[in-house]
Amino acid sequence: MTHILRLMSGLAPSGREPAGHVGLVYPTARVRDDAVAAFAAAGLQLGEHVVVLAGWSRGLESALAQRGVDSRRSAEDGYLTALDAPDFYPAKGQAALVDPLLASGRHGVRLVNSAEEALAYLGESGFHRVEQEMDDLCKTRPVMLLCHLHSETARGERPSPALDTFVETHGPELRGPWLTVHRTAGVVRLHGEVDVDSADLVETVLARAGEDHGAAGAPSHAAALVIDLSDLDFLDVAGYRALQRGTERWRGRGGTVLLTGAGGLVRRVLELVGLGEDGDVRLA
């Protein structure tokens, strides 16, 4: 429950605005609605136009109301719009959706879409194309995108089959419940907490990072995959297993893993379970 309350104060654990193109992996509808409401309310307060794919739920209306936003009034005033897939994904490309809104005098545009609905409508190749278009728009225009995907493993469910595609198509920043993951070449940085709700995201990101890091050839012991834990406040057994499983294929190919910056409770957990004592995983 604590991660739900934290998400109600904003998307980012640090309280800052998220990056332009953010992928959110959520375990429950309430977590999704709270995160979307925080994202949308921030935009509405700035006079931006918020566009949501396929409407909003009662939970989202309630979450917006808790932030002082009347969703019906905002819709009537033309600042909050719900679009079906054919209008949200114009045949001429995403600029055909965004540019007319910016031309109307809006300070910016915030888009919210569901990865499941996008994949169902566009197919995997279309999803890749649109996400790249969205990424380009976020870099060149006052546009922000929150793309969300449901993945629940806390109750023993398997991760969403779309999770790997989701991780592949989203840039350097991904969010989970009370967790932010940053990716650069050969380095994965974890900020916040890794528990049962976010373990599948961490495992998938690490597996993808290993694939990308070794794309040029066989792994080298001189080119370790670095997992920066400097800003990680909490790690439970599920998180430890995610570190193990996510790097398993990379290590199986001869690669090494360097865990850096771990302190406090996180370091004690890693030392207790013995992670970092093996030759292919080092705890710096």
N, C-alpha and C positions, 0 to 999 in steps of 0.2 A: 504493500500500500504506500510506502514512503516514496517510491519512485513516481507514483501517480501524483502525489502532492507536489513533488518537485517539478514535474513537467508542467503543472498548472501555472508555474511562475515563468515559463518560457521554454523554448526548445533546447537551448544550450545550457549545460551545467554551470558555466561561468556567468550566465546571465547576459552574454553578449548576443548580438544579432548573428544568425547563422550565415554561412556562406551562401552565394547566390543560388547554387544548385545543390540541394540537400536531399539525400535519401534517408527515409525514416523506416526502420523495421520495428513494428509494434506487436505486443502480445495480446492486447485486448482492445475492444472498440473504445473504451473509456480513455485509454492512453492515447489512441489515435485522435479522438475528438478534442482532448485537452491540448495536444500538441498543435493540431490544425487551428484551433481557436486562438492559441497564443500567437501563432504565425499570422493569421488573418487579422486579428485585432491590432497588432503592431502596424500592419500596413494601412488599415482603415484610419488609425490615428494620424498617420502621415499624409492622408489624402490620396492614397493609392487605390487602384482598382483591383479587387480580389475576385478571381475567377476559379470556381470549383467545378471539377468534373462530376457530372451526373447528380448534382444536388447535394444537400446536406441532411444529416439525420437529426432526430430530436435531441440526441446527445450533444451534437455540435451546436445546435441552437441554444441549449442550456449552458454549454461551456462558454459560448460567446456572451450570453446574458450575464454570466458571472463576471465578465470583464467589462460590463457596461455597454455592450453592443446589442442593439435591437436588429436582428438579422433581417426581419421583414422591412423595417424602415430603411436599412442600408440598401436592400434590394430595390425598393421603390425609388430611392435617390440615385440609383445607378452606380453604386460603389461596390456592390456585392452581387455577383452573377453566377448562376448555376447553368452549365451547358451539358448537353448530351454529347456523346463521343464524336459524331460527325461534325459538330460545330467546334468542339474543343480541338479537334485535329483536322484543320482544313486541308483540302486536297492540294492547295498551293503552298502548304508549309506553315510552320508555327509563326513566322513573321506576319502572315496574313491575319492571325488572331491578335497578336500583340500590337503591331504598329498602329492600327486604327484607334486603339484605346489610348495609346500615348499621344496620338495626334489630337485627341479630344481635350487635351490639357491636363491629363492625370499626371501626378508627380512620379508615378511608377506603376508597375503591374506585378501582382503576386498571383502565381498559379498554383493550384493544388490538384494533383491527380493520383489516382489509384493504379499501382503497377498491374494488379490483377485485371482491372477493367481495360487498361491500355493494351496489355498483351492479348486479351480476348478479342479486342477490336482490330488491333494493328497486326497481330502476329509477331513472332520474335524479331524478324528482320526489320519490320516497320517500327517496332519498339526501339530497336537500336538506332534507327535513323532519326526518329523524333527526339529521343533523349539527347543525341548529338546536336540537333537543331536547338533544343532548349538550352543546352550548355553554351552554345555560341551566343544565343540571345542574352543569357545572363552575363556574359563577358562584355558584350558590346552595347547593351541598353540597360536602363534602370528596371531590370526584370529579376524576379526571384521565383524559384520553383521549389515546392515541397512535394516530392514523390514518395508515397508510402506503400508499404507491403506488409501484410499480416504474416507473422511466423511465430508460432507458439510451441515451445518445447517444454515449458515448465510442467505440463501435465502428461509428459511422456509422448507427445505427438512428434511426428517427424517434421523436420524443417520444411518450409514451403519449397516445392520443386523449382519455383521461380527465383529462389534466393540467389543462386549462383549467377543467373542472368542479371539480377538486380545489382549485385555487387560489381559485376563486370561493366555495367553501363553507367554507373555513377562515379563521379570524379573522386577527388582526394578526401572528401568528407562524407561520412555516414553516421547516422544516429541510431541508438537503441534506447531502451528505458534507462535514463540516467547514465548514458555512455556516449561519448563521441570518439570516433575512430578516424584518424588522419593517416593518409598513405602517401608516401613519396617513394622514389626508387630505392628499393632495398630496405626501407624503414616503415614500420607500422607503429603509430603512437596511440596509446589508449589513455583517454581522459575520463575520469569518473569512477564507475563501478562496473565490474564484470560479475554477473551472477547467473542464475538459471534462465532468466528472461533474455539475456543478451549473449549467452554463450554460443548459440548457433551462428549469430552474426560474426562474432570474433573468429570462430573456427573457419567460416567460409572466407572471410577477408584474408586470414593468414594463408589458407590454401591457395587463394588467388595470387597473393603476394609472392608466394614461393614459385608459382608457375611463371609469373611475370619476371621475377628476379633471375630465373634460370632460363629465360627464353633464348638468350644468346648462345647457350650451350650447356654443358654439364656443370653442376654446382661446383664451386671451388671453396676450399676451407678458408681461403684468404678473403672471400667475399661472403661473409656471414649475413644471414637475414637478421636484421636488428629489430627487436621489439622493445620500444621505449615505454617504460612503466613509471616514468618520473611523476606523472600526473594521475596515476591510478591510486585511488583511495581504498578500494575494497576488492578482494578476490576470494571467491568461495571455491568449493570443490569442483563445481560445474565449470567455473572459469579456468581452473588449473587444467581440467580435462580438455577444454577448448584450446589452450596453448599447446598441449600435447598432440591432439588429433589434427589441429590445423597445420602443424608443421611436420606431421608424420611423413607425408610423401616427399617433401623437400629433404628431410633428413635421410629418408630411405634411398635417395639418389646420391647421397654423399655430402649433402649440404650441412652447414652448421648454423646454429641459432645463438644469438647473443642477447640476453635479457639485461637491459640497462636501466638504471635509475630506481630500482625497486627499493622501497623503504618501509619502515613501520610494519603494519599488519601484513601487507602484501609480501614483503620480504620474509617474514616469519612463516607464512603459509608455504612459500616456495621452498624454504629451507626444511620445513617439516616434512613435506612430501618428497623431498630429495630432487626436485627439478632444478637442474643447474649443476648437478654432480656428474652427469654423464658426459662423455667426451664430445657428443654432438650438440649439447646444450650447455652454455656457459652463463653463469650469473655474475655480472660485473658489479 
